[in-house]
Amino acid sequence: EMRRDGNFDGLWQRRVRKTVKSSRSNFLKSNDARVNGELSE
């Protein structure tokens, strides 16, 4: 039981880390685009 729980926990943490990473890079990209748009106007 405990070993299976630990394995599941590791998979969940990895998935969360991946999601956080991609959402952070997406936020930075959209933020850069917004700043560039304000500068070009």
PQR file of N, CA, C, O and H, with PARSE charges and radii, in Angstrom:
ATOM      1  N   GLU A   1       0.822  -1.211   0.000 -0.4000 1.5000
ATOM      2  CA  GLU A   1       0.000   0.000   0.000 -0.0000 2.0000
ATOM      3  C   GLU A   1       0.859   1.266   0.000  0.5500 1.7000
ATOM      4  O   GLU A   1       0.700   2.130  -0.862 -0.5500 1.4000
ATOM      5  N   MET A   2       1.766   1.368   0.966 -0.4000 1.5000
ATOM      6  CA  MET A   2       2.542   2.604   1.101 -0.0000 2.0000
ATOM      7  C   MET A   2       3.420   2.855  -0.126  0.5500 1.7000
ATOM      8  O   MET A   2       3.577   3.993  -0.568 -0.5500 1.4000
ATOM      9  H   MET A   2       1.895   0.666   1.666  0.4000 1.0000
ATOM     10  N   ARG A   3       3.986   1.780  -0.666 -0.4000 1.5000
ATOM     11  CA  ARG A   3       4.863   1.977  -1.819 -0.0000 2.0000
ATOM     12  C   ARG A   3       4.061   2.491  -3.016  0.5500 1.7000
ATOM     13  O   ARG A   3       4.509   3.369  -3.754 -0.5500 1.4000
ATOM     14  H   ARG A   3       3.858   0.855  -0.308  0.4000 1.0000
ATOM     15  N   ARG A   4       2.856   1.918  -3.190 -0.4000 1.5000
ATOM     16  CA  ARG A   4       2.024   2.372  -4.305 -0.0000 2.0000
ATOM     17  C   ARG A   4       1.627   3.843  -4.103  0.5500 1.7000
ATOM     18  O   ARG A   4       1.587   4.628  -5.051 -0.5500 1.4000
ATOM     19  H   ARG A   4       2.493   1.205  -2.591  0.4000 1.0000
ATOM     20  N   ASP A   5       1.338   4.189  -2.851 -0.4000 1.5000
ATOM     21  CA  ASP A   5       0.986   5.579  -2.559 -0.0000 2.0000
ATOM     22  C   ASP A   5       2.143   6.514  -2.897  0.5500 1.7000
ATOM     23  O   ASP A   5       1.947   7.560  -3.516 -0.5500 1.4000
ATOM     24  H   ASP A   5       1.371   3.552  -2.081  0.4000 1.0000
ATOM     25  N   GLY A   6       3.354   6.128  -2.484 -0.4000 1.5000
ATOM     26  CA  GLY A   6       4.514   6.967  -2.753 -0.0000 2.0000
ATOM     27  C   GLY A   6       4.740   7.143  -4.248  0.5500 1.7000
ATOM     28  O   GLY A   6       5.081   8.233  -4.708 -0.5500 1.4000
ATOM     29  H   GLY A   6       3.513   5.278  -1.982  0.4000 1.0000
ATOM     30  N   ASN A   7       4.547   6.062  -5.005 -0.4000 1.5000
ATOM     31  CA  ASN A   7       4.730   6.145  -6.455 -0.0000 2.0000
ATOM     32  C   ASN A   7       3.716   7.094  -7.064  0.5500 1.7000
ATOM     33  O   ASN A   7       4.063   7.926  -7.902 -0.5500 1.4000
ATOM     34  H   ASN A   7       4.270   5.177  -4.632  0.4000 1.0000
ATOM     35  N   PHE A   8       2.463   6.973  -6.648 -0.4000 1.5000
ATOM     36  CA  PHE A   8       1.406   7.856  -7.149 -0.0000 2.0000
ATOM     37  C   PHE A   8       1.732   9.309  -6.804  0.5500 1.7000
ATOM     38  O   PHE A   8       1.540  10.210  -7.621 -0.5500 1.4000
ATOM     39  H   PHE A   8       2.181   6.297  -5.967  0.4000 1.0000
ATOM     40  N   ASP A   9       2.229   9.523  -5.583 -0.4000 1.5000
ATOM     41  CA  ASP A   9       2.579  10.873  -5.152 -0.0000 2.0000
ATOM     42  C   ASP A   9       3.645  11.465  -6.062  0.5500 1.7000
ATOM     43  O   ASP A   9       3.569  12.633  -6.443 -0.5500 1.4000
ATOM     44  H   ASP A   9       2.385   8.791  -4.920  0.4000 1.0000
ATOM     45  N   GLY A  10       4.638  10.650  -6.408 -0.4000 1.5000
ATOM     46  CA  GLY A  10       5.706  11.143  -7.276 -0.0000 2.0000
ATOM     47  C   GLY A  10       5.182  11.524  -8.649  0.5500 1.7000
ATOM     48  O   GLY A  10       5.563  12.554  -9.205 -0.5500 1.4000
ATOM     49  H   GLY A  10       4.699   9.701  -6.099  0.4000 1.0000
ATOM     50  N   LEU A  11       4.298  10.681  -9.198 -0.4000 1.5000
ATOM     51  CA  LEU A  11       3.737  10.989 -10.514 -0.0000 2.0000
ATOM     52  C   LEU A  11       2.934  12.274 -10.465  0.5500 1.7000
ATOM     53  O   LEU A  11       3.027  13.105 -11.369 -0.5500 1.4000
ATOM     54  H   LEU A  11       3.989   9.845  -8.746  0.4000 1.0000
ATOM     55  N   TRP A  12       2.135  12.441  -9.397 -0.4000 1.5000
ATOM     56  CA  TRP A  12       1.306  13.640  -9.269 -0.0000 2.0000
ATOM     57  C   TRP A  12       2.175  14.893  -9.167  0.5500 1.7000
ATOM     58  O   TRP A  12       1.890  15.905  -9.809 -0.5500 1.4000
ATOM     59  H   TRP A  12       2.059  11.766  -8.663  0.4000 1.0000
ATOM     60  N   GLN A  13       3.245  14.824  -8.354 -0.4000 1.5000
ATOM     61  CA  GLN A  13       4.133  15.987  -8.200 -0.0000 2.0000
ATOM     62  C   GLN A  13       4.791  16.339  -9.526  0.5500 1.7000
ATOM     63  O   GLN A  13       4.933  17.514  -9.863 -0.5500 1.4000
ATOM     64  H   GLN A  13       3.477  14.002  -7.833  0.4000 1.0000
ATOM     65  N   ARG A  14       5.197  15.307 -10.284 -0.4000 1.5000
ATOM     66  CA  ARG A  14       5.839  15.576 -11.566 -0.0000 2.0000
ATOM     67  C   ARG A  14       4.864  16.269 -12.507  0.5500 1.7000
ATOM     68  O   ARG A  14       5.227  17.203 -13.223 -0.5500 1.4000
ATOM     69  H   ARG A  14       5.082  14.353 -10.010  0.4000 1.0000
ATOM     70  N   ARG A  15       3.605  15.793 -12.495 -0.4000 1.5000
ATOM     71  CA  ARG A  15       2.595  16.398 -13.379 -0.0000 2.0000
ATOM     72  C   ARG A  15       2.344  17.848 -12.980  0.5500 1.7000
ATOM     73  O   ARG A  15       2.225  18.722 -13.838 -0.5500 1.4000
ATOM     74  H   ARG A  15       3.310  15.035 -11.914  0.4000 1.0000
ATOM     75  N   VAL A  16       2.264  18.097 -11.678 -0.4000 1.5000
ATOM     76  CA  VAL A  16       2.022  19.465 -11.204 -0.0000 2.0000
ATOM     77  C   VAL A  16       3.190  20.371 -11.600  0.5500 1.7000
ATOM     78  O   VAL A  16       2.990  21.499 -12.050 -0.5500 1.4000
ATOM     79  H   VAL A  16       2.361  17.387 -10.981  0.4000 1.0000
ATOM     80  N   ARG A  17       4.411  19.860 -11.425 -0.4000 1.5000
ATOM     81  CA  ARG A  17       5.577  20.659 -11.773 -0.0000 2.0000
ATOM     82  C   ARG A  17       5.565  21.008 -13.259  0.5500 1.7000
ATOM     83  O   ARG A  17       5.885  22.133 -13.641 -0.5500 1.4000
ATOM     84  H   ARG A  17       4.574  18.943 -11.059  0.4000 1.0000
ATOM     85  N   LYS A  18       5.194  20.033 -14.097 -0.4000 1.5000
ATOM     86  CA  LYS A  18       5.154  20.275 -15.541 -0.0000 2.0000
ATOM     87  C   LYS A  18       4.112  21.338 -15.863  0.5500 1.7000
ATOM     88  O   LYS A  18       4.354  22.224 -16.682 -0.5500 1.4000
ATOM     89  H   LYS A  18       4.934  19.118 -13.787  0.4000 1.0000
ATOM     90  N   THR A  19       2.942  21.246 -15.211 -0.4000 1.5000
ATOM     91  CA  THR A  19       1.868  22.209 -15.459 -0.0000 2.0000
ATOM     92  C   THR A  19       2.290  23.609 -15.020  0.5500 1.7000
ATOM     93  O   THR A  19       2.041  24.590 -15.719 -0.5500 1.4000
ATOM     94  H   THR A  19       2.745  20.526 -14.545  0.4000 1.0000
ATOM     95  N   VAL A  20       2.933  23.689 -13.851 -0.4000 1.5000
ATOM     96  CA  VAL A  20       3.379  24.993 -13.357 -0.0000 2.0000
ATOM     97  C   VAL A  20       4.395  25.591 -14.312  0.5500 1.7000
ATOM     98  O   VAL A  20       4.354  26.786 -14.602 -0.5500 1.4000
ATOM     99  H   VAL A  20       3.135  22.892 -13.283  0.4000 1.0000
ATOM    100  N   LYS A  21       5.312  24.759 -14.802 -0.4000 1.5000
ATOM    101  CA  LYS A  21       6.349  25.242 -15.706 -0.0000 2.0000
ATOM    102  C   LYS A  21       5.733  25.799 -16.980  0.5500 1.7000
ATOM    103  O   LYS A  21       6.095  26.893 -17.413 -0.5500 1.4000
ATOM    104  H   LYS A  21       5.345  23.788 -14.566  0.4000 1.0000
ATOM    105  N   SER A  22       4.797  25.052 -17.595 -0.4000 1.5000
ATOM    106  CA  SER A  22       4.217  25.484 -18.866 -0.0000 2.0000
ATOM    107  C   SER A  22       3.344  26.722 -18.669  0.5500 1.7000
ATOM    108  O   SER A  22       3.348  27.616 -19.516 -0.5500 1.4000
ATOM    109  H   SER A  22       4.503  24.163 -17.244  0.4000 1.0000
ATOM    110  N   SER A  23       2.593  26.789 -17.561 -0.4000 1.5000
ATOM    111  CA  SER A  23       1.744  27.959 -17.345 -0.0000 2.0000
ATOM    112  C   SER A  23       2.604  29.195 -17.083  0.5500 1.7000
ATOM    113  O   SER A  23       2.236  30.304 -17.471 -0.5500 1.4000
ATOM    114  H   SER A  23       2.590  26.063 -16.873  0.4000 1.0000
ATOM    115  N   ARG A  24       3.747  29.005 -16.425 -0.4000 1.5000
ATOM    116  CA  ARG A  24       4.634  30.144 -16.160 -0.0000 2.0000
ATOM    117  C   ARG A  24       5.224  30.660 -17.472  0.5500 1.7000
ATOM    118  O   ARG A  24       5.279  31.871 -17.685 -0.5500 1.4000
ATOM    119  H   ARG A  24       4.046  28.105 -16.110  0.4000 1.0000
ATOM    120  N   SER A  25       5.666  29.759 -18.358 -0.4000 1.5000
ATOM    121  CA  SER A  25       6.252  30.202 -19.625 -0.0000 2.0000
ATOM    122  C   SER A  25       5.179  30.836 -20.506  0.5500 1.7000
ATOM    123  O   SER A  25       5.454  31.796 -21.226 -0.5500 1.4000
ATOM    124  H   SER A  25       5.621  28.775 -18.186  0.4000 1.0000
ATOM    125  N   ASN A  26       3.951  30.300 -20.452 -0.4000 1.5000
ATOM    126  CA  ASN A  26       2.861  30.900 -21.221 -0.0000 2.0000
ATOM    127  C   ASN A  26       2.568  32.306 -20.716  0.5500 1.7000
ATOM    128  O   ASN A  26       2.330  33.217 -21.509 -0.5500 1.4000
ATOM    129  H   ASN A  26       3.728  29.520 -19.867  0.4000 1.0000
ATOM    130  N   PHE A  27       2.583  32.483 -19.393 -0.4000 1.5000
ATOM    131  CA  PHE A  27       2.329  33.799 -18.811 -0.0000 2.0000
ATOM    132  C   PHE A  27       3.416  34.786 -19.249  0.5500 1.7000
ATOM    133  O   PHE A  27       3.119  35.929 -19.598 -0.5500 1.4000
ATOM    134  H   PHE A  27       2.776  31.743 -18.749  0.4000 1.0000
ATOM    135  N   LEU A  28       4.673  34.341 -19.229 -0.4000 1.5000
ATOM    136  CA  LEU A  28       5.768  35.222 -19.632 -0.0000 2.0000
ATOM    137  C   LEU A  28       5.643  35.600 -21.101  0.5500 1.7000
ATOM    138  O   LEU A  28       5.904  36.742 -21.477 -0.5500 1.4000
ATOM    139  H   LEU A  28       4.915  33.413 -18.945  0.4000 1.0000
ATOM    140  N   LYS A  29       5.242  34.638 -21.932 -0.4000 1.5000
ATOM    141  CA  LYS A  29       5.099  34.927 -23.369 -0.0000 2.0000
ATOM    142  C   LYS A  29       4.011  35.967 -23.596  0.5500 1.7000
ATOM    143  O   LYS A  29       4.225  36.933 -24.328 -0.5500 1.4000
ATOM    144  H   LYS A  29       5.031  33.709 -21.627  0.4000 1.0000
ATOM    145  N   SER A  30       2.842  35.782 -22.978 -0.4000 1.5000
ATOM    146  CA  SER A  30       1.746  36.724 -23.183 -0.0000 2.0000
ATOM    147  C   SER A  30       2.100  38.084 -22.581  0.5500 1.7000
ATOM    148  O   SER A  30       1.714  39.125 -23.113 -0.5500 1.4000
ATOM    149  H   SER A  30       2.668  34.997 -22.383  0.4000 1.0000
ATOM    150  N   ASN A  31       2.834  38.068 -21.473 -0.4000 1.5000
ATOM    151  CA  ASN A  31       3.247  39.324 -20.860 -0.0000 2.0000
ATOM    152  C   ASN A  31       4.213  40.072 -21.785  0.5500 1.7000
ATOM    153  O   ASN A  31       4.092  41.285 -21.957 -0.5500 1.4000
ATOM    154  H   ASN A  31       3.148  37.223 -21.041  0.4000 1.0000
ATOM    155  N   ASP A  32       5.169  39.351 -22.379 -0.4000 1.5000
ATOM    156  CA  ASP A  32       6.098  39.972 -23.329 -0.0000 2.0000
ATOM    157  C   ASP A  32       5.339  40.568 -24.509  0.5500 1.7000
ATOM    158  O   ASP A  32       5.632  41.684 -24.938 -0.5500 1.4000
ATOM    159  H   ASP A  32       5.268  38.366 -22.239  0.4000 1.0000
ATOM    160  N   ALA A  33       4.367  39.828 -25.034 -0.4000 1.5000
ATOM    161  CA  ALA A  33       3.603  40.305 -26.182 -0.0000 2.0000
ATOM    162  C   ALA A  33       2.846  41.584 -25.817  0.5500 1.7000
ATOM    163  O   ALA A  33       2.772  42.518 -26.616 -0.5500 1.4000
ATOM    164  H   ALA A  33       4.129  38.922 -24.686  0.4000 1.0000
ATOM    165  N   ARG A  34       2.287  41.618 -24.609 -0.4000 1.5000
ATOM    166  CA  ARG A  34       1.532  42.797 -24.186 -0.0000 2.0000
ATOM    167  C   ARG A  34       2.464  44.000 -24.058  0.5500 1.7000
ATOM    168  O   ARG A  34       2.127  45.102 -24.493 -0.5500 1.4000
ATOM    169  H   ARG A  34       2.348  40.859 -23.960  0.4000 1.0000
ATOM    170  N   VAL A  35       3.641  43.786 -23.458 -0.4000 1.5000
ATOM    171  CA  VAL A  35       4.605  44.883 -23.295 -0.0000 2.0000
ATOM    172  C   VAL A  35       5.072  45.382 -24.663  0.5500 1.7000
ATOM    173  O   VAL A  35       5.172  46.589 -24.882 -0.5500 1.4000
ATOM    174  H   VAL A  35       3.914  42.891 -23.104  0.4000 1.0000
ATOM    175  N   ASN A  36       5.357  44.458 -25.580 -0.4000 1.5000
ATOM    176  CA  ASN A  36       5.798  44.856 -26.917 -0.0000 2.0000
ATOM    177  C   ASN A  36       4.702  45.630 -27.639  0.5500 1.7000
ATOM    178  O   ASN A  36       4.986  46.587 -28.360 -0.5500 1.4000
ATOM    179  H   ASN A  36       5.276  43.477 -25.402  0.4000 1.0000
ATOM    180  N   GLY A  37       3.454  45.220 -27.447 -0.4000 1.5000
ATOM    181  CA  GLY A  37       2.341  45.920 -28.081 -0.0000 2.0000
ATOM    182  C   GLY A  37       2.221  47.337 -27.539  0.5500 1.7000
ATOM    183  O   GLY A  37       1.952  48.268 -28.298 -0.5500 1.4000
ATOM    184  H   GLY A  37       3.223  44.443 -26.861  0.4000 1.0000
ATOM    185  N   GLU A  38       2.416  47.511 -26.236 -0.4000 1.5000
ATOM    186  CA  GLU A  38       2.323  48.848 -25.645 -0.0000 2.0000
ATOM    187  C   GLU A  38       3.463  49.727 -26.141  0.5500 1.7000
ATOM    188  O   GLU A  38       3.281  50.923 -26.366 -0.5500 1.4000
ATOM    189  H   GLU A  38       2.634  46.755 -25.619  0.4000 1.0000
ATOM    190  N   LEU A  39       4.643  49.124 -26.310 -0.4000 1.5000
ATOM    191  CA  LEU A  39       5.787  49.916 -26.766 -0.0000 2.0000
ATOM    192  C   LEU A  39       5.625  50.340 -28.218  0.5500 1.7000
ATOM    193  O   LEU A  39       6.051  51.435 -28.586 -0.5500 1.4000
ATOM    194  H   LEU A  39       4.791  48.152 -26.127  0.4000 1.0000
ATOM    195  N   SER A  40       5.014  49.493 -29.057 -0.4000 1.5000
ATOM    196  CA  SER A  40       4.922  49.810 -30.485 -0.0000 2.0000
ATOM    197  C   SER A  40       3.814  50.824 -30.767  0.5500 1.7000
ATOM    198  O   SER A  40       3.817  51.462 -31.820 -0.5500 1.4000
ATOM    199  H   SER A  40       4.668  48.604 -28.757  0.4000 1.0000
ATOM    200  N   GLU A  41       2.867  50.980 -29.839 -0.4000 1.5000
ATOM    201  CA  GLU A  41       1.761  51.922 -30.090 -0.0000 2.0000
ATOM    202  C   GLU A  41       2.201  53.366 -29.939  0.5500 1.7000
ATOM    203  O   GLU A  41       1.395  54.279 -30.116 -0.5500 1.4000
ATOM    204  H   GLU A  41       2.865  50.462 -28.984  0.4000 1.0000
TER
END
